[in-house]
């Protein structure tokens, strides 16, 4: 058994070895990007190959390009195990807006400042050095960041999620928080059991959904087995775009006053959607709704954009003989819809609903809508 000092030394040595391997990975990703002339689809291919989300893949690719062109000193620190891959990504992000010459100058300044620093210290040191290198550019960068404001959602565990306005104008964000806080505090009366944090969250969501008691509602897809809905079992349900939630929470959502229930017929063996329980088949809007309910999310592996926000696309392009039928239609988010049309990407949809995506490097990945429940030989009588 290792003594405490030896255990720390072993962990440090392992971290240094990991950093060296990350340098190898960054060089490989940079080479791939160069061979593909910086095509945007490289990010999706890296995401599939490394089993990471698109945002992280984009960070890896952009860092790889920067390290092998503009940040040779930081790459050298990786080679020596003095900085980890996460720290290198912080340096690349902090210097991305600089000219090549300024980035190299900052890289040289940081070479002696980064070893032994944690990722937050690396970020601050890199940001300060970058702003000192181009003070006027720093002001323009602030303007660009404000123009890049966006709304994002982050899914958590146990039936929760977070919504965030990223890079919003600071004065508007501060004003919005002040309003939310003011309304939350006004609700904090003697009989109110919610904490201020809970009240702020509730007020913010009520405002986004049209105000307390408002009539505006948005559609979400909740998938649960009939036996779970009736309380005969406690199998998890699935909220499209989020993932699985406990049965009790699913029943709470499904029995809400504004909930609309839809009977979905599934194949008992393949457990894939067969029908939405209509009296008659509608080949236009009904077909699109069927495919969205069946797919739940974008069909590219690793993408979790809900089907309602996706494009309905032909697995085989219409101009190449594709048909408008549920056996040939899939949901793809706008980015992956465009990706499918790039050279070298091949999509094949089998009769059982399995989508096989082949990347320009010849790697294949399968995507099948997850089952709604465990396979069973026959439905229980009711």
Rosetta blueprint (number, residue, H / E / L):
1 X L
2 X L
3 X L
4 X H
5 X H
6 X H
7 X H
8 X H
9 X H
10 X H
11 X H
12 X H
13 X H
14 X H
15 X H
16 X H
17 X H
18 X H
19 X H
20 X H
21 X H
22 X H
23 X H
24 X H
25 X H
26 X H
27 X H
28 X H
29 X H
30 X H
31 X H
32 X H
33 X H
34 X H
35 X H
36 X L
37 X L
38 X L
39 X L
40 X L
41 X H
42 X H
43 X H
44 X H
45 X H
46 X H
47 X H
48 X H
49 X H
50 X H
51 X L
52 X L
53 X L
54 X H
55 X H
56 X H
57 X H
58 X H
59 X H
60 X H
61 X H
62 X H
63 X H
64 X H
65 X H
66 X H
67 X H
68 X L
69 X L
70 X L
71 X L
72 X H
73 X H
74 X H
75 X H
76 X H
77 X H
78 X H
79 X H
80 X L
81 X L
82 X L
83 X L
84 X L
85 X H
86 X H
87 X H
88 X H
89 X H
90 X H
91 X H
92 X H
93 X H
94 X H
95 X H
96 X L
97 X L
98 X L
99 X L
100 X H
101 X H
102 X H
103 X H
104 X H
105 X H
106 X H
107 X H
108 X H
109 X H
110 X H
111 X L
112 X L
113 X L
114 X L
115 X L
116 X L
117 X L
118 X L
119 X H
120 X H
121 X H
122 X H
123 X H
124 X H
125 X H
126 X H
127 X H
128 X H
129 X H
130 X H
131 X H
132 X H
133 X H
134 X L
135 X H
136 X H
137 X H
138 X H
139 X H
140 X H
141 X H
142 X H
143 X H
144 X H
145 X H
146 X H
147 X H
148 X L
149 X L
150 X E
151 X E
152 X E
153 X E
154 X E
155 X E
156 X L
157 X L
158 X L
159 X L
160 X L
161 X E
162 X E
163 X E
164 X E
165 X E
166 X E
167 X L
168 X L
169 X L
170 X H
171 X H
172 X H
173 X H
174 X H
175 X H
176 X H
177 X H
178 X H
179 X H
180 X H
181 X H
182 X H
183 X H
184 X H
185 X H
186 X H
187 X H
188 X L
189 X L
190 X L
191 X L
192 X L
193 X L
194 X L
195 X L
196 X H
197 X H
198 X H
199 X H
200 X H
201 X H
202 X H
203 X H
204 X H
205 X H
206 X H
207 X H
208 X H
209 X L
210 X L
211 X L
212 X L
213 X L
214 X L
215 X L
216 X L
217 X L
218 X L
219 X L
220 X L
221 X L
222 X E
223 X E
224 X L
225 X L
226 X H
227 X H
228 X H
229 X H
230 X L
231 X L
232 X L
233 X L
234 X L
235 X L
236 X L
237 X E
238 X E
239 X E
240 X L
241 X L
242 X L
243 X E
244 X E
245 X E
246 X L
247 X H
248 X H
249 X H
250 X H
251 X H
252 X H
253 X H
254 X H
255 X L
256 X L
257 X L
258 X L
259 X L
260 X L
261 X L
262 X L
263 X L
264 X L
265 X E
266 X E
267 X L
268 X L
269 X L
270 X L
271 X L
272 X L
273 X E
274 X E
275 X E
276 X L
277 X L
278 X L
279 X L
280 X L
281 X L
282 X L
283 X L
284 X L
285 X H
286 X H
287 X H
288 X H
289 X H
290 X H
291 X H
292 X H
293 X H
294 X H
295 X H
296 X L
297 X E
298 X L
299 X L
300 X L
301 X L
302 X L
303 X L
304 X L
305 X L
306 X E
307 X H
308 X H
309 X H
310 X L
311 X E
312 X E
313 X E
314 X E
315 X L
316 X L
317 X L
318 X H
319 X H
320 X H
321 X L
322 X L
323 X L
324 X L
325 X L
326 X L
327 X L
328 X L
329 X E
330 X E
331 X E
332 X E
333 X L
334 X H
335 X H
336 X H
337 X H
338 X H
339 X H
340 X H
341 X L
342 X L
343 X L
344 X L
345 X L
346 X E
347 X E
348 X E
349 X E
350 X L
351 X L
352 X L
353 X L
354 X L
355 X E
356 X E
357 X E
358 X E
359 X L
360 X L
361 X L
362 X L
363 X L
364 X E
365 X E
366 X E
367 X E
368 X L
369 X L
370 X L
371 X L
372 X L
373 X L
374 X L
375 X L
376 X L
377 X L
378 X L
379 X L
380 X L
381 X L
382 X L
